[in-house]
Amino acid sequence: MAIILEFIKLNITFAPFHNKIIVSEMRKNYLLSFITAIFLFAVFTPSKVNAQFEFKVVECTTYDEVIALIDTVFLSGVSPQSIRNISFTGDPKSVGYFYNGYFTGFQRPEGIIMTSGYATYADKSNVCSTEQNASQNLGLPGDDDLTTLANNGFSSQDACIIEFDFKPAGDTVKFNYVFASEEYHEYVNANFNDVFGFFLAGDGIHGSFSDSAINIAEIPGTHIPVAINNVNFGKGGVTCTGKPTGCTHCEYFKDNSQSDDPAFNIFVYDGLTTKLVADNEVTQCKWYHIKLAIGDVGDHIYDSGVLLEKGSFDPGNVVEQTDYTHPTVDSLLYESCNNHEAILYFRIGSLRNSDYKIPFHIDTTSTATRDVDYSLYTTHPGDTIVIGAGTLMDSIRIKPYLDNLVEGIEDINLIFNSVMCGFGVPDTVTIYIADLPEMPDTNLIFSGFCEDTVNLSFNGIIGGAPPYSFNWYTENKTTSTVNYIPSGNNSFFVPVVINDTCGQQVSDTAFVIVPALVPDAGPVKSMCNVDSVQLEGDAPGAQEWLWSSIPFDPSLSGKEDSLQPWVYPNAETMYLLDVSDHCTNQAEDTTYVTLNNAVADAGADQGICFSDTAYLSCNVGAAYLWTATPPDPSLNGQENKRNIAVSPSSTTVYTVSVENSCGFSASDDVSVTVTPLPNADAGPNGAVCFGLSYQLNASGGTHYQWSSVPNDPSLFVNGQDTLSNPLVTPPTQEPYRYFVQVWDQCTNADSMVLQVDPVPDVTVAADNDFLCFGQSATLTATGTGADFAWASDPYDLSLNGQETNAVITVTPDTTTVYTLTAVVSGFNCPATLK
């Protein structure tokens, strides 16, 4: 497991919040999109060969873009609390973001370009002409400080000005820049010199420019301003045909007027300075103002530009970096790993006159416990980093303990607060501690043929902490893998001693096994219609092989050691392939060459039920003839086909004769066993009165399955549709046909019809069911299609002659029960009412 420690760099400068012009998130997001578009343009625009490495400029179009570009590019890495009041004066198109500026000498070949014209002119190719290539009249005013700095009697014009306040944390402010101009070389020592300056004002500074500022854009080691007249090769020279030969501080000058100059095809200006540093002493924790300005002088044409390196503005920084003392582990600390420890270095960019103290503490979210899992050592008492006066660095050491507990990955979150100039910026560095991984002894088995190369390696299963050292002492190798060649035996062991980076050691063994040989003499070959055949021997891993034949085949002579010899025997012959290796393996296999022998294969025996069909097929031949015993009429018309379909009425043997292309034939038999169908009987037809149940009764098999038309739901109650004798109650007064499928080895079916006889639907009503002696009552039977029969209990003489009437009038002489029996004519399903 590897835990990558992300190094946390903290750049600290200072300023009160209420004075800082905060660049809005919208502006920063806009710039992010702005720079993303630049990246995509650089990578995906194939206008020239290697176009992705050409110098490119993307100009700003709004004031907000300029402010955002200053804040996030030129001032990248500077604490936002130490910057305020960023402003811009001029045309936004005069400023742009540049990248791939490798010719500038900047460590980071990107940044901001300020021009007295349009920024996008800068990434055009120079041309072999005396004409102006970068020239734009913006029609804008100049700047008083630029006019004073030019000191030639002419006013400045088309000024491009960037200003901001900053509070330094160190004793010096500095940044990197390059000045370039289209006025080289023609206007050297002329009055038409474009001018630029970096005007610094603040505590302890007393200069001749506005706000008592001084110009810090000076030739190194002098107080001479960097300008066309002060840094050059002299005046004269013609583009592409020769450059001037003079020298005024020319050690700081680069010519770009000749077609073989490195930047001629990607940078428009005729000349530029080397990378220069603008710097000056400042008082810590005091506010300063700087104005970066460039403009035309005397006219609006022949533009110039200043390139400012990204992130080079340094008002004094604090940087934290974590190093690990172990030479091979640089991502986390292992317990008990050769006194492994982490050292946290805290550095400032410039010397200070007093101690710089940075308090720190271990955050409570840390999973590692101080003085239990690790020790922490400082160079001064207490939890404070002290960068002493006149020094640039202090450090903290963290050393883990071996506690023999399984704890997984633990972390130490150290929070430090770099307090300077009245405010602090807390930041966190995280150190990870891991248990020392176990490193068990391991044995592995490797397989390879005799005298083949077998790659031996324990990579991926070693355990411990990588990287490792290896000692294959029997092979005199120290690599992680060894190419081993087994010979002379079928098994070997190769020991190796492995050490991890923390000093753990194991002795592992690689066992090398030579597998047995498995030769294949190849398929049987036939001499049918050919003069010779090739034996297709194969023996993976074999190093020697030898053919022999029974009976002896003279055509094999001289070819016995060929793995796939051509032979032409004069009789059917068996060929024996004997193989061996240089270890201890030996094996053999055989094959045959036949002389014109035919082959017949009718396939496996089959079984069918009576009236079913069997599908028979034989091997491929030139001609076929099928016969049947006993004769089978279903074979008629198929006798000469390779594939046949037959339906014998009894068990039958079919014989096929297969003739090959050489006229030889062979035969084979296949038996089709016919099983009789069971005698399925659903029982006789029957009848049942509607509403009553009927017992079905089938026979003839061991398994049954009933169904009906129309469907009778009662057939399936409790799964009785699989019984031989289900009890059914038809739901409607109509005939039902019940089907039964009967099977044992084969299946047969039968059916019966169950007639559902109607039961008449009648009702009886009495006009009076309580009489006085001598009174009469009338009983009325209602129902269609029914025959009626009345009876009384006890017998009532008044009923005589009315027994079959629908309406009767009776005069009982005692309490009497009258019973009506109704039947549908022709059926014996009476309905009885009392």
Buried (B, 14 or more C-beta within 10 A) or exposed (E): EEBEBEEBEBBBBBBBEEEBBEBEEEBEEBBEEBBEEBEEBBEEEEEEEEBBEBBBBBBBBEBBBBBBBBBBBBBBBBBBBBBBBBBBBBBBBBBBBBBBBBBBBBEBBBBBBBBBBBBBBBBBBBBEEEEBBBBBEBEBBBBBBBBBBBEBEBBBBBBBBBBBBBBBBBBBBBBBBBBBBBBBBBBBEEEBBBBBBBBBBBEEBEBEBBEEBBBBBBBEEEEBBBBBBBBBBBBEBBBBEEBBEBEBBBEBBBBBBBEEBEBBBBBBBBBBBBBBBBBBEBBBBEBBBBBBBBBBBBBBBBBBBBBBBBBBBBBBBBBBBBEBBBEBBEEBBBBBBBEBBBBBBBBBBBEBEEBBBBBBEBEEEBBBEEEEBBEBEBBEEEBBBBBBEEBBBBBBBBBBBEBEEEEEEBBBBBBBBBBBBEBBBEBBBBBBBBBBBEBEEBEBEBEBBBBBEBEBBBEEEBBBBBEBEBBBEEBEBEEBEBEBEBEEEBEBEBBBEBBBBBEBEBEBBBBBBBBEBBBBBBEBBBBBEEEEBEBEBBBEBBBEBEBBBEEEBEBBEEBBEBBEBEBBBEEBBBBBBBBBBBBEBBBBBBBBBBBBBBBBBBBEEBBBBBEBEBEBBBBEBEEBBBBBEEEBEBBEEBEEBBEBEBBBEEEBBBBBBBBBEBEBBBBBEBBBBBBEBBEBBBBEEBBBBBEEEBEBBBBBBEEBBBBBEEEBEBBBEEEBBEBBEBBBBBBEBEBBBBBBBBBBEBBBBBBBEBBBBBBBEBEBEEEEEEBEEEEEBEBBBEBEEBBBEBBBEEEBEBBEEBEEBBEBBBBBEEEBEBEBBBBBEEBEBBBEEE
